[in-house]
Every structure is written in structure tokens, then in C-alpha cells.
């Protein structure tokens, strides 16, 4: 099913800009115009990423959703691995899920940059590893979401009026809305919780 009318009527979203539509209005439009099957897929994106939703997302019927969850799993694992290395924590205990990137991080803990160039584009790996080095926590959070934003736009560049484009628009809107609410204190809280979980040896499965 395609969504020419829905997408044509939505305002353009730009990375780092104010969100030009309220989340309440967007949710209302999606509930009104999406097919029942696409609504079911959207529900996977509405839930926070954790162990349970990650597993469901990786098994979704829609390829875009499967790839989105896999991308976030790999992105989060790389960030966690780099932070573990920086603070002297055990990398292997913190990596979540399966896949080439997860396996590479678990088995190449002593190799520079975890040898990620063996399983992914070297520039992409370097860019993600550098995110963990940003000391300004507010800037780090926004930069990470900026990387996700670019991935979404690149993925759906030629998916005109598709359900995938609607899903990507929703995720971009969520990030812009999050940026409008995020404070320095909240960014510091995220980092403190991350480090505390590592000290306890708890596997990180949250976004």
C-alpha cells in the first residue's frame, strides 16, 4: 500500500531543526490513514528498544523495520564497546544480540577499533567509534540521533510514498521531538545510568 496523500500533506523534517508538527497530530494522522497491517508494524517502532522489542523487531515482516532494529543494535553495541574500552570494563559482557558486528566486538577486543572494517564500511565504523569520544553529553546524544536520522533518510531516499517512508518519517519526528525536550541534565543522567549498568555487569539492551 502507498501513502501519496498522507506523505504529501506532511511538513518536511530537517535534522537539527524544530519539529514542524506535533506528535499528537502525527499519531492521529497515522492512526487514521495507515492500513491495519502497517499499524501493526508501526507498533514495533513505537515501543522503546529493549531486549524484548529488539527480538520482535529483528523478526518483523517488514524489511525496513528489521534493518532499523539491526542497525540500532549494531550502533549501540559499537558505542558500548568503545565506552567499555575507555573505562576499563569487560566488553564481552556488554554486547547484545547476534550478528557480524556483535561477534566482531566480542572476539576482537584487543584489536584496534575492534577490526570493524572487516564486517562494515570503515568510514561508518570510524564515525560511530568517534561518537563515544564526545565529552559533551548533550552534544553526544544529539550527534548519535543525527547519525540515525541520516541513515533513515538514505534508506528511504527512493521509497516514494511507501510504508517504509512513513515509518522513517515517524522515527525522524520522534527524534526531533526528543531533541526539543532533551536537557543537559537528562543527557548526564543517560550517561550515569550507562556507566552504572556496566559496573554492575548488566547487559545493556536499551537505546
N, C-alpha and C positions, 0 to 999 in steps of 0.2 A: 504494500500500500504506500502511496506517495502523499505528501502533505504540502502541495503548492500553496494553497490558500493560507494555511497556518504559518508557514515559514515566510511567505511574502509579507505577512502582516506584522511580523515580529521586528523590533528595532535591532540594528546591528550592535554586536558586542565587541568591544575592543579591550585588549589586555591592558590592565592598569587603569582603565577609565571607570567612571561611576557607572553603576548598573542602571540602564535606562527603562527598566520595567520592574515592578515589584514582584517578589517571589510569589506572593499570594495570587496576583493576576496571572502569572505564568502557569502556576499549578492549576488554576481554574481553566485556562485555555487547553492545557494538556489533557485534563480530565474530560473536557467536553469533546475534543476532536480526535484523540488517539483511538485506534481500534482496541478492542479488548485484549488481543494478543500482545500488542505493543505496550499497553498499560502494564501488563504482567512483567514485561521486560524492564520497563521503567522503574518498577518497584525495586528491582535489584540495585538500581543506581541511587535510589532514594535512601537506602539504608547505609549507615556508616560501615566502612570496610573493617571487618574483623575476621577471625578465623572461620566463623560460620558463613558469613556473606561472601568471603573470598572463595570458599569452596563452591558455593552456589553460582557465583559469577563466572568462575572458570568453566562451569558446565552449562552455561546459558545457551539457549538455542541460537541467539544472535551472535555472529562472529565479532562484531564491533564490541559488544559487551564482554565477551571472552577476552578479547585483546586488551581492553581497557583494564580489566582486573589483573591480567598477567603483567601489563606494563606497570601498574601501581605496585604489585608485588615485587617486581624486579627493582623498581626505583627505590622503594622503601628498604629493601634488603641491601642495596648498594650503600645507601645513606647510613644505615645502621652499622654495616661492616666498617665503614670509614670512621664513624664515631667511636666504635669499639676499639679500633686500632689506635685512635688518637688518645683514648683514655685508658688503655691497657686492659680492656675487657675481653672475654673469650668470644671471638667472632662466631664460632660454630654453634654455640648455644642460642644465638640470637636470630639466626637465619630462618625464615618462614617458608614453608612450602617446597615445591619441587621445581624442576626446570633447569635449563642450562646455566642461567645466571646464578641461581641458588647453589647449584652443585659446584660451580667455579669458585664462589665465595667460600664455601665450606672446605674445599680441598686445596686452595692456593692462598692460604692465609699469610704465608711468608713472602709471597711473590709481590713485586712492586705493582701497585694498582690491581692486585688480585689476578693479574693476567686476563682482565676482562676483554681485552682486544681479541682474544681467541673465540669469544662467543657473541660479541656485539660490535657495532661500529665504534672505532677507537675514539672518535671525537665525542660521540654520545656518552661513552663511559667516562671520559675525562671530565666532561661538563658536569655530570652527576656527582662524581667524586669531589669536585671542587665546591659543590654546594655545602658539603659538611664542614668546609673550612671557613665559611662566612660566620664571623663572630657576632655580628649584629643579628639578634634572633628574629626581630621583626622583618628585617631585610631577607633573612634566610627563608622564612615562611612564605613571603611573597614571591621570592625567586623560584622556590620549588613549585608553587602553584603556577607561576609563569611558564615553567617547563611543561607542566601538564597541559596548560592552555594551548601552547604551540603544537603539542602532539595531537590534541583534538582537532585543531584546525587543519593540520597537514593530513590527518587520517581521512577527513571528510571533505577534502577540497573538491573532489569530483563526484561526490554523492548528492547530486542535486535533488532537493525536495524529498529525500529518503527518510525513513525512520531513524537511520543512523545519524543523519544531520540533526534531527530533532533531539536525539539523545545527547549529542555533543553540545548542542545549544543549551540544553538544560544543565549539563555539567559545568559549562563555562559560566552560566548565570549564577550557579551555586558558588563558584569561586569568587566572582566579582562581589557577590553579596557578603561572602566571608571576609574579603578584604575590607569592605566598608565597616565591618564590625570589629575586626581584629585590633587589639591594642598591644602595646609593648608588654604590658603585664601578662596578657594571655600568651604571647609568644614565649616569654620566660617560663611560664607555667608548663607549656608543652615540653620545653627542653628539660626542665627539672624532673618531670614525670618520666621522660625517656631515660635519663641517667639513673634515676631511682630504680626503674624496672631492670636495667642492666645489672646494677649492683646486686639485685635480688636473684639474678639469673633467670628472669622470667622471659619467655619467648615473646617477642613483640609482634603483634598481629593487627595493630591498629594504624590507621593512617595518620 
